[in-house]
Amino acid sequence: MTGHAPRDIVGKDTKLTQAEVLITQPTIMVVDDCEIVLEVTKHLLEEAGFHVMTRSSARGSTAAILKEQPSCVLMDVSMPALSGTEIVRLIKEKSDIRVL
């Protein structure tokens, strides 16, 4: 499969299990309170070959990030109740996950 983009790994004719797909594709978690942003971002990232998880609320996102350990998190910094900046602070306090 050398030279194939990640999206080529999972096609209609393959017999990969969901667990194998998760191993072969980096996981990106998108956290945003705007459903349109979540849908468009998820679609674009999946087309690029990533496994995408979405969260539409800041509440519970810290726990989900710590539990799921995604390869990358794209986060809205201005959400109601709990800002993305506050979630980053909590993640830094509770883990050694790198934050850019």
C-alpha positions, 0 to 999 in steps of 0.5 A: 500500500505504499504511496496510497493516501490514508483514505485509500486504505479503507475502501468498499472492497476492503475487509478492515474492522473498525478497530483496524481503521482506528489504528491506521487513521490518525484521530482528530477531535473537533470541539465546537458549539456550531453544528455547521462548523462541526459537519463541514470540518468533519467532512473535510477531515474524513475526506483527507483520510482522518478518523474524526470525533466531534463534540458540540459542547465544551462540557465533558470535552476535557474528560473525552480528550483525556479518555480518547487521546486523539492525535489532534484536537481542533477547538473553538476557543470562544464557547459558552460556559467553558472556553477552549482556553480553559479546557486547554488549561485543564488538560495541561493540569491533568496530563502531559498531552502536548498543547500547541 
